[in-house]
Amino acid sequence: MKAIVYESFTGHTKAYAELLSKSSGIRLFSLEEASSKLNREDDVLYMGWLRAEAVSGYKKAAKKYNVCAVCAVGLARIDEKTEAAVKKMNNIFGIPFFALPGGVEMDKLPGYYKIPMLVLRKFMVRSLKKKPVLTTAEEDQLDAWTHEGSRVNAEELEPVLLWVRTNFKT
Ligand SMILES: Cc1cc2nc3c(=O)[nH]c(=O)nc-3n(C[C@H](O)[C@H](O)[C@H](O)COP(=O)(O)O)c2cc1C
C-alpha cells in the first residue's frame, strides 16, 4: 500500500498532509494510526514538523516503513545550507526532500516550548534586522517571526504533488 504518514504538533503539518491526501487520493494516517495499519512493505511519503532541525517522527517512520520521500514543515522557507543540515541531521539521503513553510502560533504551544520560542523570536528578529542584506529565505523567516500565524498554502505543495503524480502513483 502507498500512504502519507504525518506527525504534527500545532496542526500545520496535518493541514498539509490532508491537502496532499485530498489532491492525490493517497490514504493518510497519523504516525500513531499507521502502526496498526501499515507494515515494512508499505511505501510511505512521510511528513513531519521541524524541531531544532529534527524532522519529528522521521526516524521512527524510517524504521517501520519504506519511506520514499520526506516533507519537513518548519517556520518558513529555508535556504540550501539549512536544508543540507536538516538532511544530514536526520540521515535523509537518496530520497526526495521537500521543505514547507508552516508558520508559528505561540498560543498553541505549551509553556515549555512557548517560553524558549519567545526568547528565540526576540533574538532572531534582532539579528535578522541587523543584516544589511537578507536572502529570500531570511526575509521569509523574518516575516514569519513578526507575523505569527499559519503559512499553510496549497501552492507550496505543488512540487510535492508533481512528485507524487509522477513517482508515487497507487
Ligand atoms: C520547539 C520548537 C522548535 C522548532 N524548531 C524549528 C526549526 O529548527 N526549524 C524551523 O524551520 N522551524 C522550527 N520550529 C517551527 C515549527 O516547525 C513550525 O511551527 C511548524 O509549522 C510546526 O508544525 P506543526 O503545526 O505541524 O506542529 C520549531 C518550533 C518549536 C515549537
The ligand as an SDF file (V2000), in Angstrom:
LIG
                    3D

 31 33  0  0  0  0  0  0  0  0999 V2000
   10.4220   23.6870   19.9870 C   0  0  0  0  0  0  0  0  0  0  0  0
   10.3150   24.1060   18.5550 C   0  0  0  0  0  0  0  0  0  0  0  0
   11.4190   24.0020   17.7350 C   0  0  0  0  0  0  0  0  0  0  0  0
   11.3420   24.4140   16.3890 C   0  0  0  0  0  0  0  0  0  0  0  0
   12.4380   24.2770   15.5960 N   0  0  0  0  0  0  0  0  0  0  0  0
   12.3730   24.6610   14.2860 C   0  0  0  0  0  0  0  0  0  0  0  0
   13.4890   24.5200   13.4130 C   0  0  0  0  0  0  0  0  0  0  0  0
   14.5640   24.0240   13.7780 O   0  0  0  0  0  0  0  0  0  0  0  0
   13.3630   24.9570   12.1430 N   0  0  0  0  0  0  0  0  0  0  0  0
   12.2070   25.5050   11.6640 C   0  0  0  0  0  0  0  0  0  0  0  0
   12.1510   25.8960   10.4870 O   0  0  0  0  0  0  0  0  0  0  0  0
   11.1060   25.6050   12.4520 N   0  0  0  0  0  0  0  0  0  0  0  0
   11.1620   25.2080   13.7480 C   0  0  0  0  0  0  0  0  0  0  0  0
   10.0690   25.3100   14.5600 N   0  0  0  0  0  0  0  0  0  0  0  0
    8.7950   25.7880   13.9760 C   0  0  0  0  0  0  0  0  0  0  0  0
    7.8430   24.6250   13.6540 C   0  0  0  0  0  0  0  0  0  0  0  0
    8.4980   23.6400   12.8890 O   0  0  0  0  0  0  0  0  0  0  0  0
    6.6310   25.1790   12.9110 C   0  0  0  0  0  0  0  0  0  0  0  0
    5.8770   25.9630   13.8180 O   0  0  0  0  0  0  0  0  0  0  0  0
    5.7610   24.1080   12.2650 C   0  0  0  0  0  0  0  0  0  0  0  0
    4.8080   24.7550   11.4580 O   0  0  0  0  0  0  0  0  0  0  0  0
    5.0730   23.2390   13.2810 C   0  0  0  0  0  0  0  0  0  0  0  0
    4.3270   22.2510   12.6170 O   0  0  0  0  0  0  0  0  0  0  0  0
    3.0050   21.6170   13.2420 P   0  0  0  0  0  0  0  0  0  0  0  0
    1.9710   22.7420   13.3290 O   0  0  0  0  0  0  0  0  0  0  0  0
    2.6030   20.5510   12.3430 O   0  0  0  0  0  0  0  0  0  0  0  0
    3.3530   21.1200   14.6010 O   0  0  0  0  0  0  0  0  0  0  0  0
   10.1140   24.9160   15.8880 C   0  0  0  0  0  0  0  0  0  0  0  0
    9.0090   25.0180   16.7350 C   0  0  0  0  0  0  0  0  0  0  0  0
    9.0930   24.6170   18.0450 C   0  0  0  0  0  0  0  0  0  0  0  0
    7.8810   24.7150   18.9260 C   0  0  0  0  0  0  0  0  0  0  0  0
  1  2  1  0
  2  3  1  0
  2 30  2  0
  3  4  2  0
  4  5  1  0
  4 28  1  0
  5  6  2  0
  6  7  1  0
  6 13  1  0
  7  8  2  0
  7  9  1  0
  9 10  1  0
 10 11  2  0
 10 12  1  0
 12 13  2  0
 13 14  1  0
 14 15  1  0
 14 28  1  0
 15 16  1  0
 16 17  1  0
 16 18  1  0
 18 19  1  0
 18 20  1  0
 20 21  1  0
 20 22  1  0
 22 23  1  0
 23 24  1  0
 24 25  2  0
 24 26  1  0
 24 27  1  0
 28 29  2  0
 29 30  1  0
 30 31  1  0
M  END
$$$$
